[in-house]
Each structure stands twice: as C-alpha cells, then as structure tokens.
Amino acid sequence: MKLRNLLPALLLFVHPLNAQDTSQTFLSLKPTGVENFLSLHPDYDGRGTVIFVLDTGVDMGIDGLKTTPDGKPKVIDVRDFTGQGNVRISGARLEKEDGEFVLENAERTLSVKGVDKLGLKPVDGSYFIGNFDEERFKNSNSGVKDLNGNGKTNDNFVVVVFKTSQGGEEFWVAYFDTNADGSLEDEKPLRSYHEKFDTFQIQQAPGRLPYFTFAFNIFPEAGTVSVFYDDGAHGTHVSGIASGYMIGREKHFNGVAPGSKLVGLKIGQNTMSGGATVTESMKRAYLFADSVSRVWKQPCIINMSFGIGSVIEGNADMELFLQDLLRKNPYLYVCTSNGNNGPGISSSGLPASSKYVLSSGAVLTKDVGRDVYSASLSEDIILHFSARGGEVSKPDVVSPGACVSTVPNWSTSDRMWGTSMASPYSTGVTSLILSAVSQKYPGLKIPSQVLFRAIKNGAMHMDGYTALDEGAGYINVEGAFSVLEKMIKNKDYEDTEDYNITAYVPSMANDRAPNLYFRDGSIIKDGDTFRYNISRVNAGEGKKFYGIFNLESNSGWLVPVQKKIYFRNGQGTALNVRFDKSQMKEPGLYTGKISAFPEGRKGFPEFSMLATVIIPYEFNGSNRYTQTFEKEVLQPGRHKRYFINIPSGTGNVTIKISSDGKNYAQAVYRLFDPDGENIYTSQLLNSDLKEAEFTSNHENLRPGVYELVVHGYYMAKQASVYNLKIECSGVNSLNKEIVLDTKNRNISVMNSFSQVKQYELTGRLLGYRKEFTAEFNGVDRYVYPFVIRKNESSKEFNFSISKEDFNKFTDFSVIIYDESGKALIKDGLNYENGEISLENTFGEKDSTKLSLELIPAFANKAGYARVEIKEVTSISSPVEFPVQYGQSSRIELYPNVEKKLKCSFEAPSYYYPADSKPYGKVYFRSIETDKVELELPFLFK
C-alpha cells in the first residue's frame, strides 16, 4: 500500500524538474516585470519605436540584430561620427593597359581592374577611387590586424565610387574589393546603408567566420566614403540588451524590446582606450538623432553607455548642451549609464548627472549571477562599481547590468557587466512603454520628463540601499506603465512643469548643487537651517501659473520648516529645512528625501529633493588617532561605508583589514577621496589563505572626509566577518616640497599628533623627474617624444587638469606609441588627475624612442585647455644612502618637536636630462611593526 501511494507522490515531485523553464537567465527579464509584461501584451514589444545606440558601432550581421519579429531589418541606419572608417576618394581615370581596362588615380598609386565589366555605369563617366587599408587596424581594440586571414597585415582594399542610375533613379554607389584581388568584377554594388540596408564582409579562410559586418555612407561632396563597423564590441553588446531578437538564433533569448528598430551611431574611436570619443563626436550624434526624431513619426530613444567622471556635477559642457537640446525637444528620450566609479558616493558620471537624462545604475540579478558568473546569491544586488549620487539625484533607477548579449564574430566573450549594460536595459523598458502608449493611445505623445517620472515612480525599493545607491529604485516596466496610465487618465502629461532646484553645498566649486550635501556634517549645529531655492524652468514664458504643494519628508532627522510652498507665475520659492541632530548621533551616512505633492491631487510627487549629511569618524588624541572595528559582518555583494575625517597635519594613513582567523571572509576595500574619486582598491581578503590580512599606507592625503567602503565579494560562499583598523600618523615634512642640493641635505620633520613614534630611517635615489605643460588652443592633439634608456626601469606620467577645463571634455585619451606607431599603452583620464606608466621591456637596447600622445575630446569644437605633466623616470638600480638623526639611523618623534634629518649621498652619478631633477625618498620604518609607514619624496638640484 505504501508503494501505491508513493508513486503518485514521486510523479508530482519530479514534474517540476522535467518542466521546461523558458525564463531567460543569461539576460534576465523576470525581476523587472518585462517577462510578464510581454506575456500579457506581446505586441507591446517595442514595435513602433527606434533606439539610437551611441557607442562603438553595431554589427548588424550578428544573429539577434538581423531582424525584428516581423522579419524586417532591425538596424535601419548607421553613421560614424569619429572618422575612424573614413576613406578619402579622388577622381580616377579608366585606361586600357595590356588589353585590360584599369582604373587609376591621378598619382597612379591606386588602381583596380574589372570596372568596365560592372553592371552599373556612371551617369557622367566620372569615377572616384580610395583605399581602405589594413594598416588602420594596427591599434584596433578588436585585436584584428589581418582582415582576410592571408597572413599579411598590409593589404589594401580598393573602393570605387560613382553616381549611377537604375529604374529611373539616380544614386551613388560603391564597389569594394572584398578579396583584395585587384579586380571589382566579382563584387556587388553597395549603396549608403540607410537606402537599401546593403552590407558586406571580408571573408576568412574556409571554416572561419568573417570578423566584421561593414556598411557604407557615401558623401561625394566631402570626397569621403565612411566605412561603418564595430571593432569595439561594446556597442553591439549594448544593442542586443536593448533590442535583440533571437540572440544566437535561440527562440527564447531576446533583448528587452525585441520589436524595436535600431540606429547605430558610432561615437567611440576604437583605436583608443575603451573606444573613446573624439572632439564633437558625441554632440554631432545627438544632433543627428534630434533632427531625425523631428521628422520620423516613431518615438526615438537614445541609449548612450558612455561617460567619464563628473567633477562639477551637472555643469559640464556636454550636460549643458543636453539641457538645451532636450528642453527644445521634449520628445527625444535619452538614457545613459551612471558610471562605473562606485561604490563611493558622489561618483555619478558625465553626462549622467544631467537631470534631463535617465541614468541607470547596475544590478546583478541572482539568476545571471548563478548561470553566467557561478555566484550563489540569495538576492539581486547593486554591483560594487555602480556609481552613486550625492550632490545630484543620480542614478535615477537601477537596472540589470550584467548579462550575455550579442557581440561581433571577432570577440572572444559575450558576457559583460557595467552600468553600460544597465542603460540599454532601461532603454528597452522605455521602448516597451512607448510601444504600449502608441498602440493603446494612438497619437498621444508623452514628454520625456513625464515618462521618466513614471519610470521612477514605478520603480521598486531594494532593501538595504539608499537613494544614493538605487535612485528611485529597481526599474519595473509593469509599475512604470501603471503609473503612466494614471498620469494619462489625470492628463498630467499636459502643460508639464520642470523645476530648477539649487542648494548650498560647500564642497562644490560654486557652492551650489541640486541637493543639500554636507561631506562633513560635524560642523552642523542644532538650530541651523538650510535652504533649497526652487523655480519653474518655464517661468519666463509669460504664462499664468499658480501652484500649491504639500511637503513630505521620508526621514525623521530631515525636517522641512514649511508644510507647504507655492509658485505664482514667474515667482520662485524657497524651502527651508533643519536637521534634527538628536537623530544623527552615530557616525555614518544620512540620506533623506523631501517630496512636493500638488495640493488637491492624489498621486505622485511633482518634484523632490535629497539631503545628504555625513557624520564622520574623528581621529584625535582621545582615540590615539585610531579607529577599530571588530567582527564586522557583510553578506555577499553588500557593502559597509566608513567615513573618516582625516585631520590637518596627517602624514600617513594606515588601513588594515583582516580575518579573525575563525570566521569566513572574502572582501575588498576601496578608499574614496573627499571629491568621491576612488584612489585605492585593495586585494581580496580571503580567509582561505594562510595570511588573511592586508595593510595599505596612504601618504600626502589632503585633509577632509574620506570614504572607506568594504565590499563583500559577490562570489563569496557566505557572509564575511572581518576586522578593520584605521590609524592616522602626524609625522610629516615641514616643507610642502623637499628640494635638496649640494649645500643643504637636511630634511625637517615634525610629529603633529600626540603619539610618540619611533622609526628606522633609510634613503634611496630612485631616478629623475621633469615637469612641463601641454596646452591645447584650438587643437585636440598633443605629442611629446621621449626616450627610455637601458638603465631605466620605467616611466610614469602624472597629469593634472583644472576642474573647469576637464568639464569641457567627453573623454581624454592617453597613448604611448613606439617608433612604428604601434600603441604600447592605451589609457584615459576618468577624472582631472591621472597617470599612465610604462615598464622598460626593450631588452639591452641603449635607448628606445617613444612618444606620448594626449587626445582630449572636446564636447564642443576644440577650445583651450591646459594639462600639467610630471614625467617620473625610475632607474633600474636605486642608490641607497644613510639617513640619520644625529649619529643614529633611528629617531623618536615626540609631538610638536622639530627634528632635522641628514641625508648622506653624493650627487647622482646616473644620467638625467638637464631640464630634469633627480628624485628619491626617505623611508620611515616603524620600530613597532617593522613596516614602512611613511615615504617622504624629495628632489635634488
């Protein structure tokens, strides 16, 4: 009898295991409501919308990007705004040689046969010829150098262009010598891509896939053929997330909005690090999308997963351009990545800090974590790198930012993560909603700010995260569309208002930002009040307006003085708030929101403002300038923030993280400076290793509130338990910069803090340093030739740009080339300060000639900018020398007592240029820990 009862139970048990789950787990659609939304409304799949992908290019020949569900071409236009694929064309003559017709340019440097046998002929007998050479791929980020796999990297692919006619239509056509055999007889005619969707490929050896899908744009007036292709992969991956249909020819593997169409706008030059933008490439792409959107009837959505660090949030040239553009065209929907400079606060990127775009932070869903990264997560998490807000209310939302998607054939990996992946996800959600609106409410146009408000109000809160982490929350298409339908019902999309909000922020260059933000809240006293100034953007248009708004705070410590505010015509208003310090006693991050609701109307806030106050940990004599945290617990993928107020006079900060030896630990810590820039990332603390402990020393930190973020490794098997110790030392030089010479080799030091310190002293001459300036005035390229010699181990270049100048850029590329023009090191500046370094790997050569190239991408046409550069050359064999206090190499430093150290070395005997200075360091090794705690750099003249 037991067996009879057991069999049905077993059948019931095994049924779920055999049932096929068609939910996508490589590109997750379930947690954001997309899967259910499309199941209920399969026609709301993005059809009727166009997504413009501003990126490294799009490969329209890859499965997933070929067609929409109705079988029509998915990619309907492509343009290259970088000039990377430009081919100059010039007039050519068709002449007969040895019985064959040959087309040659005037210089007789280019020629091709078979032109006389083409099916199409020029209407006026005029031919133009150009050369698409393999040499241009020498520094391509794709790594492809041999396009056709013939073992050579110097092939030339001739392009012939002429104006022709067919069926009563005149048009320009191009022929491309795809097999580089010197004849066009076997080639097909190609028109500009948007005309007939013509593409071509350069074939590899049998059995190997072609690397790229190419397309043309023919510009006869400019004497140029633009060859479009994606040798960065980033743009193709982004396209699949937003719009892919049957990725890899899999029926149940799509992007978010498979019914949408795509336009690929190349703004990234893929011979530079990360496919960086060039001067005006970003701006020109936006202007193109803007002009097209005004003509086309379909809603046009821009995705741009590009950007750099924002140093004066919301005020960069590109952000001001977008503000003007999107105010004038409220029906152009722009989605951007929020940046990958997290998890420190105040790290949102540029132009994501613009309030007119929808910026997205990045989530790792637990199913993608499991099936793509082999991570055992119990929840969806915001990824560690996802940039956070502060002075600006960014990100707007968070979206899945890790997945498998489409990539070109040359790419060896189809999984990527970043806010670059989160933005196209949000773009896809935007497409779904606009697709639904266009079908359910024909003719209705929803302004971008209204739609973005619906998306934010429909987002879901993620437990354990603040508004600085998640913005309005986790994007949800069902919630967003529900909110939007309520707004449509109430006609909230009509006569929409936009508001300018500014508040006092002492850490900003101009003391103003959209949010209240106090990096050091210890200065705030009970009774202090602070003000938001609020005005209507359209206040100057002369229309009558009167609005009353009720105010609500979501935090007990953030108290609005008023309960209501109002606007009358062009008259703005001020909202005063105070902070209840009795609720802010513990050190940490306090973030609250005040929302303004229209009086007499139920629903959603008209606008809102954030306030952020940091109460930092202090370092003083009472705690021996040390803060210790024991048995701290972190779940996988979660973080803890420690705000530390580094006092004036600090010479060194020592950070130690360790496992307690009993509990499991896998964690990383990152240090962020008072501007929110990541200045250090530790190794992974791993309790499985014998020495689960890391110590780092940080010198010459300017005073201010730093943020130390400990992050649980997302691949951790369980919660991590760790100990953390932070110690400030007050030992420092009394000179801002130490310069020694033959007459003076003494260094004055002092211990500014109350602890007694004991050190062993040593010194080394390390190389030489040179300082110079690069100026840009109407140009966007600077080349600096240099030499690295046999006895030199490395070169490092340090760059410093004013915040005002850095705000002019959309990228700043830095490249080191060898004599042949091959890029040895490619990098870029993400903030106003940065560096690039090169190891000497040139063997026994006496000297090697190299060049440093700086390529700023101005948002507008090339203007003026200035870069201060320090060139630091390290020698292979540093010269050690004694450092003494009196007759001893040991020193005991009591508080506030000046001590003079004597450096005993001869003038450097190694080579250094006349316009440079030798440099070295004095090392302070702790007697207590036997570790170097401080390094004092000096120059010698």
N, C-alpha and C positions, 0 to 999 in steps of 0.2 A: 504494500500500500504506500509506503514511503517513496518507492521508486516512481509510482504513478503520479504522485503529487510533485515530485522533484522535477520531472521532465518539463512540464509547462513553465515551472519557475526558471529553469535553465534557459528555455527558449525566450522567456521575457527578458532575462538578463543579457543574453548575447545579442538580442536585436539591435540595441543602440550601437554596439561595436561594429555590426555589419552595415548599419545605415550610413549612407554617404553624406558627409558634411561638406556642402559646397561653399561654405563661408570662406572668403579669402583670408589667408593667414600670412601671405607674403607682402600684401598691400592691404592693410586691414580697413574694412568698410563698416563693420558691425558696431563698434563702440561709439561712432559718431552719428548713428541713425541712418547712414547712407544706404546700407543694405536693405533695411526695412522700407525706407522711403521709395526706393526703386522697385521693390517688390509690390508695393501698393500702387505706385504711379510709374510704370515702366516707360511711359512716353515723356516723363519729365527728366530725361537722362542727359540734359544739356543741349538737346537739339534746338536749333534756332539761335544758338549763341556762338560767338567766336572768341577764342582765347589767344591773345598775343603773348608769345613767350619771348621775353627779352633776356638773352642768355648767350651761350657759346655756339648756338646753332641748333638745328633739328635735323635728324636723319629720317627723312620721310620714307625710306625704303625698308625700314625695320618693321617686323611683324608687331602689330599693336598700334602703329602710326600710319598704316596704309589707307585704311578706310574707316568710315563711320558705320554703325549698324545697318544703315540702308544701302551700303555698298558704294557710297560716293567718296571721292578723295577726302581724306581727313585734313591734310595740310594744303591750304588754298593759296598761300603766298609766302615767299621767303625774301628777306633783304639782309644785306651785310652792311652795317654801318661802321665797321672797323677798317675797311680797306685791305684786310688780310688776303682776300681772294681776288683782288683787282688784277686784271691783265690789261696792260696798255696795248691798244691796237693802232696801227698806222696803215696808210694806203699801200696797196700791193699791186704788182703788175703780173699779168698772165702771159708768159712767153714760152716758146717752144724750144726745147733743148734735146738734142739727140733723139728727135722723133716723138718726144713726150712734152705735154704741157706742164709747166712748173710755175707755181705762184710764189713770187718773192717780194720781200720788202725792198725799199729803195737802197738800203745799206747792204743788201744781199747777205744778211746774217740769219734770215729766217726763210725757209722755203718748204713747200709741200706739193705733192702731186695729187692727181685724181680729181682736181677741182672741175675740170672740163667734163667729167663724167657724172657730176651730181645731177639729181633730178630737178633741182631748183636753180634758177639763174638770177643774177642781179638785174633789177629793172633798169639801171643806168650804166651797167657794165663795171661798176666800182666795187672792188674788193678791199677788205681790211684784214690784217693779219696780226696775230700776237702769240705769245708763248707762255704757257703755264708750266713752269719748271719744277722739278722735284726739289731743287735747292731750297725752295721756300719752306719745305717741311723739315729742314735741318734741326730746328729748335722747337718743333711742334710738340705740344703736350701729349699728343697721342703716342709718341714714340715711333710713329711710322715715318720712314725715310725713303723706302723703296716701294713706290705705289703699285707697281705691277709685278713685283716679286722676281725680277730678272737678275737680281744680284747687283744692280747698279743703283746709284743714288743721284745720278746727274742726267736723267732722261729729260727730254723736252717734249711737251705735248702741245702741238701747234693748234691754234684756234683761228678759224676763218669766219668772218662776219660780212654779211651784205644784206641789202634791202631787196626783197623779192615780192612776188605776187602769186596768188593761187586762188582760184574760185572767185575772182573779182576783189580779193582783199590784198592790200599791201601790208607787209610786216617785215620786221628784221629777224634774221635767222642766223644761227651759228652752227658750225661744224667743229667737232673736237676730235683730234686724232687719239682715240682712247687706247689704241695698241701701240702708239708711237712707232708705227712702221713707215712714216713719211708719206702716207697716202690717205686721202679722205674718201676714197672710192667706196669703202666698206662702212662708212659712218652715216648716222642718221641726222636729219635736221633737228635743231633744238631751238625753241623759242624761249623768251623770258618766261619764267616758271608760272606766273600768275595767269598767263594766256592759255596754255594748254596742259599745264602740270607736267611738262617734259623734264625727265631726269636722265642721268647716265651714270655708269660705273666704270671704273678701270679694273678689268678682270685680272685675277691672280692665276697662278698655275692651276691646272685641273684639280678639283677636290678642295680648293681653298676659297673662302668667301672673300669678296671684294671688301676693302676696308671702309669705303665711304660711298654714300649716295650724293651725287653732285647735281646742282641746278644752276641755271644762268639767269642773270639780269643784264640785258644789253642796253648800254647807254651810249648811243652813237655820238650825241652832241658832246659828251665828255671824253670821247675817244677811249672808252673803257668797257670791258666786259667784266662783270662781277661774278666770280665763281663762289657759290654758296655751299658750305659743307660744315659738318660738326667734328672738329678734331679735339674737342674738349670733353665730350660725353655728357657733361653736366646738363646741358640744355635738352638733350634727348631724354635723359632720365626724368627731368622735371616734366617734360611733355607727357610722358607715359602716366605719371601720377595724376596729372590734371585731367587727361583726356583719353588715355589709352583704351583701345578696344581689341580684345582677344590678344593680349600680350603673349608672345611666344606661340601664337595660334591656339592658345588654350581658351576654350569656350567660357570657362568660369574665372577668367583672370582679366579684369578690366581696371582702368583708372576710375577716378571718382565720377567723372562726367563723360562717359564713352560716346555720347551722341553729339558732343560739341565738336566744332572745327577749330583748326589751329592756324596761326600765322607765326612763322619763325623769324624773329628779328635778332640778328647777331650783333651784340654789343661788346662781346669779350674777345680780345685778340689772343688766340691760343698759342702764341709763341712766348707769352709772358706768364708769370706765375698765376695759377688759378684762372687763366683766361681773363686777365684784367681788362677793364675798359680803357679806351683811349679818349683823347680830348673830344668832347661833344658827342661821342657815340651814344651815350645814354640819352642825352637830350634829344638828339635827332630821331631816335627810335620812338620816343614818346610823342614827338610832334607828328611823326608819320601815323602812329596809331590814332592820335587825336583827329587828324584830318580824315582818315578813313572812317572813323566812328561817326563822324558828322554826315557821311554820305550813306553808309550802309544802314539798313533797317534793323539788323540784328543787334542785340546788346553786345557790346565789346568789352572784354575783360582783359586786363593786363596782369600777367604774372612776371615779377622780377625778383629772382632769387640771387640778388647781388647786393653789395654794400660794403662799407668799411665802418670803423668806429666813429661814433658821433662825439665830437669834442665840445661843441656848443650846441646842445640838443635843440633841434627844430629850426636852427638858423643857418644851416649850410646852404650854399648856393643852389644845390640841387633840390633841397627841400623848399626853398623859396620859389624856385621855378615851378615845382609841382603844385605848390599852393596857388599860384596864379593860374596855372593850366587847369586845375581841377575845379577851381571856383568858376571859371569860364565855361567849363564843360562838365556839368554835374552828372552826366550820363556815361562817363568813362570810369570804369571800376578798376582800381589799382590795388593789387595785393602784393605784398613784399615779405621777404624774410626779415625777422627781427634781429638777426645777427647771431654769431656763434662765440661771443666773448664772455658768456656766463661762466659760472652761476652767480658771480658777484652782482650786486645791484648797481644801478646807473651804468649799464653796459649795452643798452639798446643802440642799434647801428644807424647808419646814414644810408639812404633817406628814410629808413623805417620810422624815425622819430617824427616825421610829418604827420599831423593829425588828419590829413586828407587821404591817407592810405590805410588799408587794413593790413597790419603787420602781425605775423604769426610766430609764436614760439613753438618748440618741438617736443612732442610726446613719443615715448617708446611704448607701444601697446604690448601687453603681455603675450599675445599670440605671435606677433612679429618677433618679440624677444625670444620666444621659445623656438619657433621654426626657422628663423633666419640667423639668430645670434646664439642659440643654445643657452639662453638665460632663463632661469626658473623664477620668474617674477610672479608675485601674488596679486599685482595691481598694475595698472598703467601708470607710468612715471614721466615727469618732465625731465628731459635729458639734461645732463650736467652742463653742457656747453650753451644751452639755450639762454640768450641774452635777457636780462631783466630790466625792469623800469626803475624809475626814481623821480628825476626831475620831470619826466614826461610819462604819460599814462600808456606805457607800452610794456609788453605786447598787447594788442587788442584782444587776441584769443590765443589758445594753443591748439595745435592740430598734430595728428600723427606725422612724425618727421624721420621715420626710418622704415625702409622698405626695399623690395626688389622692384625694378621697373625696366623700361626699355633703355638699351644702350646701343651705340654703333657696333658693327662687327669687330672692329679692332680692339674694343675694350675687353679687358680680362675679368671685370667684375661688374655685376649688375645690381649690387646692393650698395646703397649709400645712406648716410644719415646726416642731418643738419637742419637748421631752420630753412635751408634751401629746399628741403623736401616737404616741410610743413606748409610753406607758402603755396605751392601748387595744389596741395590738398584743399586749402581754404579757397583757392581759385576755383577748384572743381565744385565745391559746395556752393559758391557764388553762382556758378554756371547752372547748377541744378535749380536753384531758387528762381533765377531769371528765366530759365526754361519753363518752369511751372507757371510763373506770372504771365509769360507771353501766351501760354495756351489757355490758362484759366481766366485771365483778364485781358483779352486781346486789346491792343492799342494802349494799354496802361504803361507809362514809363515811371520807373522808380528811381529817384536821385540816389547817387552812390552813398551819401551820408545817411539817408534813411535806411537803405539796405544794410549798411554796416551796423547801424544802430540795432536793427532787428537781429542780425547775426550775434551781436554782443549780448543782447538781452535774452537770446535763446540759448546761450552757452551754459554749460553745466559746471558748477564749482567742483574742484578737485580737493579732497580733504588733505589738510596739511600744507597747503600752499597759500601764499598771499596774492594780492592783486599785482604785486611786482613780479611774481613768478608767472602767473596764469592770465593776467589781464582780466577780462570779463569771465574767463573760464574755458572749458573744453568745448570746442566747436560741436554743434549738433544741428544737422540740417532740418530735422523734424521740429525741434524747438524754434529754430530761426524762422521757418516758414509759417509756423503757427503764430508767432509774434507779428510777422509781417502781415498776415491776413487780418489780424486785429487792427493793425495800423491802417490797412486799406479800408476796412469797414468804417473806421473813425475818420478816414480821409486825412490821416496825419502826414501823408506824403505831399499834401498841398501846402504851398506857402511855408515851406520848411525854413527854420531858422538855424543859423550856425552862430557859435559864440566864441569870442576871444577871451581867454582866461589867463591872467598873469598873477604871480605871487612872488613874494620876496624869497630869494634863495641866495644866501651869502656866498656859496661856493661857486656860483655861476659867474662867467666873465662880466656880464652886465647886471648881475644881481637879480635877474628875473627869469622865471620859468613858468610853465603852465600849472605846476603843482607846488605846494609847500614842501620843502625838502631841507631838513636840517641834519647834516652829516654828524654834527656834534651837538646832541640835544642837552648836554650837561650845562650849556650856557643859558638855557631857558629857565625863567623864574616863574613862580606862581603869580598869576595875575597878568602875565604878558599876553597881549593879543596880537594876532597876525591877520593880514588882510588878503583876500582874493579880489582883484579888480576884474569885473566882468562886463563885457559889452557885446552888442549884436554885431556880427560881421557886416550885415546889410543895413546898418543903422543910417548910413549916409545916402540911401536911395530915396529918401523923402516920403516913404510910405508911413501911414499911421500904424502905430503898434502900441498895445498895452498888454502886459502880461504879468501875472502874479504867480509866484512859485513857492510851494511849501518845501522846507528843507528837512532832510533826514540824515543823521549820521549813523554809520554801522558800527561805531566804536565808542565805548563809554568815555575814553580819555580825550576824544576829539569832540569839542563842544562848540556848535555854532552859537554866536551871541544872538543873532536874529532867528526867529522861527520862519519868517517869510522875507522874500525880496521881490522887487518888481522892476520892470523896464517900461519906459514910456518913450515912444518914438525913437529918437537918436540918443536918448539919455541912458548911460550905463549905470551900473550899481556896484556897490562894494559889499562883500561878505566878510564879517569879522569872526574869527574863531579864537578860542583859547584851548590850552592843553591842561587837562587835569593831571597834575604831576603826582597826585596821590595814587594814581593808577599806572604810573610809569617808573616804579622804584627799581625794578630789576633791569640790569643791563640787557640790551637786545634791540630788536627791530620792531618798531611800532608803525603800522601802516593802517590808515583808515580812509573811508570814503564818505564824502557828503554828496547827496543826490538831490537834485531840484526837480520837483514834480509840479506840472501845471495845475493850478488850483481849479477844482471842479471837474477834473478829468481823471478818471481812473486809468491805471495802466503803468507806463514805463517812464523813467526819468527823462526829462528833456536834455539835461546835461549833468555832469558830475565832476568832482574834483578830488584828487588824492592828497593826503598829507602823510609824510613820512618823517619820523623822528627816530634817530639812533641814540640810544644811551650806551656809551662805550664802556668797556673795562678800562680802568685807570691804572697807571703804573707810577708808584711813588714810594717814599721811604717806608710807609706803614706796611706795604706788602713786599718790601725788598725788591721793588721793580719787577715782580714776577707774578704771573697768573697761572694757576694749575687747575686742571680739570681731570677728574679721575672717573674711570668706568663709565665713560660716555657711550651711549648705545645708538646705533644707526641701522636702519633697515636698508636692504639693497636698493641702490638708486636714489636714496633720500640724502638730505644734506642738513648740516648744522652750521649756523653762522656765528662767528665770534668777532665782534667789533672792538678793536684795540686802539686806544688813543696813545700814539707814540709821542712822548714829551720832547720838548726842545732840549737839545744837548745830547740826544741819543746818538751814540756812535755805532752801535750794533744791536740787532735784534736776533735772538736765537730761538728757533722754534723746534721743538722735539715732539714727535708723535711716536707712540709705542704701544705694543700689545702688552697686556698684563701677564702674559705667559700662561694663562689658564683658559682664556676665552678666545673664540674665533674672531679674526679681524681681517678685513680686506677693505682698505680705504685709501683715499688720496686727499691731500690738502692743497689749496690754492690760496695765494695771497694777492689781494687787490689793493691798489693804492687809493688815496683819497679821491681821485677822479674816476674810480671804478675800472681802472685798467689792470689786467692780470699781469703781475710782474714775476710770479714764480709758481711753478707746479711741481709738486713732489713726485717721487717714485711711489709705487703702490706698496702700502703697508700690507704685509702678508704674513699672518701668524703661522702659516705652514712652513715658513723659512726659519732657520735657526736664529737669525738676528732680526726679529720683527720690530725694528726701530729705525727711525730716520731723524737726522738733525740737519737743519739748514741755518746758515748765518746770512743776515741781510744788513749791508752797510750803507751808510750815506742816505738813509731814508729821511725824507723831509718830514717835519712834524705834521701830525694830523691823524685823522681816524682812518685806519686801515681795516679791511675786512678779510678775515681768515675763514675760508669755507672748507669744512671737512665733508667729503662726499663718499657715501657708501658705494663700493664698486657694484655696478649693475649685474655683474656675473657672480657676485658673492652667493654662497650657498645658504647663508642665514644672516641674522643680524650680526653686526660688527661691534665689538667692545674695545675701546681704546682709551689711552691716557694722553693728555696734551699739556705741554708746558711751554710758556712763552716768557722770555726774560729779556729785559732791556738793559744794556750796558751804557754807561755815560762816558766811557773813555773815547776821546777824540782829539784830533789836532786842533790847535788854536788858530790855524790858518785855513782859510777856505780852500786854497790850493797850495800844496807844498812844492816850492821850487828851490832846489839846492844848486850850489855852484862850487868852484874850487876853493873859495874863501869861507863859505858857510855850508856846513854839512850837518847842522843841528836841526832837530825837529822838536817843537814844544808841544806837549800833550797835557791834558787835564782830565781828571775824573769828575764829571759834573754831578754824579749821583752819590748817595750816601753809603754805598757798599765799598768796602776795601777790595781792591783787585790785585792779583799777583800774576805776572806774566814772565815767560821766557821770550827774549827778543831775537829775531834774525832778520836778515835783509837779502834782497835779490835785485840785481839789474835784469830786466826782462826784455828790453827791446827799445823801440823808439816810437814817438807819437808826433803826428803832423796835424795841423788844423787848417782848414780852408773853407771857403764859401762857394756854393753853387747858386747862381742867380738865374731865374727864368723871367724873361721880359719879352712876351710875345712869341715865345718858343716853348716847346714841351719835350725837350730832349737835352740832356747834358752828358757829355762823355769825358771821363777822366782816365787817361792812360797811366798805368803804374807797372812796377816791376817787383817780382818776388825773387829773392836771391837764395842761393844754395844753403846758407847758414840760417835762414829764416824759416820758422816752423809754420807761421800762419799770418794772415792779415784779417783785421776786423775794421769795418767802417761803421761808425755811430752817427746817426742822423738826428737832427733836431729842427723842427719847423714850428713856427708860431701857430697857435690855435686858429687865429684869423686866416692865415694862409692855408692851413690844412682844410678848412671849411670850404675852400674853393674846388676841392678835388672830388672825383668819384672813385679814384684808385691812385696808387703811387707805386709804380713798378721799379724794382731794383734788380739789375742783372750784371753778372760778371762774365765776360767773354774771353776766350783765348784769341790768339792772333788770327785764326782761321774764321772767326765769327761764330764759333760754337759756344753756346751758353753753358758755362760750367756750374753756375749757381743762379737760380731764379727765386726771387722772393718779392715781398711787397710790404709797405708800411700800412699797418692797420690803424695806427694812431700817429700822433705828431712826433713821437720819438720811436726809434727803432734801430736795428743793426743788421748787418749781413757779414758773414765771415767765410774765410776760405783757408783750408789746410794746404800746406805745400806737399803735393803728391807728384812733383815733377822730377823726382829722382836726383841724379847727380848733375843736372844742368846748372851752370854757374848762375844763370838768371833766366827768368821767363817773363815775357812781355804779355800783359793782360790789360783789360780795360773795364772800368766800372761805368755803367750806364744808368742814369736816372730818367724815368719816363712818367711824369705826373700826368694824370688825366684830368684836365680842367673840365668842370661841368659846363661852363660856357667857353667861348673861344679862349685860346691861350692868353693868359694875362701875366701879372707879376707875382712871383713867389721867391722866397729865399730859404735855402737849406744850409744849416751849419753842419760841417762834417769833421769828424775826428778819425784819422787813419791811424790805427794802432798795429804796429808790426812786432811780433814776438820772435825772439831768436831761439834757435834750437838748443843752445846750451846756456841757460841763465847763469849769471855770475853771482855767486854768493858772497856776502860780506858781513862782518860783525856789526851789531848794533848794541851799544852799551849805554847804561846809565851809570855814570862814574866809571868804575873799573869792572862792572859786572854786567852780564847779559840778562840778569834778572832785575825786575822792578816791582815795587809795591806802590800802588797808586791809592793815596788817601783822597777823600773828597775835597775838591776845590783847591788843590795844590798843584801849581805848575811844575812840570818836570821837563828837563831838556835831555833828548836822546842824541847820541853822537853816532853818525853813520861813517864807518871807516872803509872807504873804497877809493880807488884811483879813477881818473877819468876813463870812461868806457873805451875799450880798445876795438870793439866790434864796429862795423861800418854803420853809419847813419847819415842821411842826407843833410845838407847844410840848412835846409829850411825845416828841419825837424828837431826834436829834443829827445834824448834818451829818457827812459822812464823805468821805474822799479817800484817795489813795495816793501814796506816794513811789516813783519808778521808778529802778532801778539798771540802766543800760545799759552792757554790757561794752565797754571800750575795745578789747579784743582781737577780739571777734566782731561788734560793733555791734548786738547783740541784747539786749533786756531780759531779764535773768536773775532779777531779784527785784523783787517789788512788795510794799511794806510798807503795809498799810492802817492808817488812823488815824481816830479820832473827834474832833469839836470840840465843846466845851461852853461 
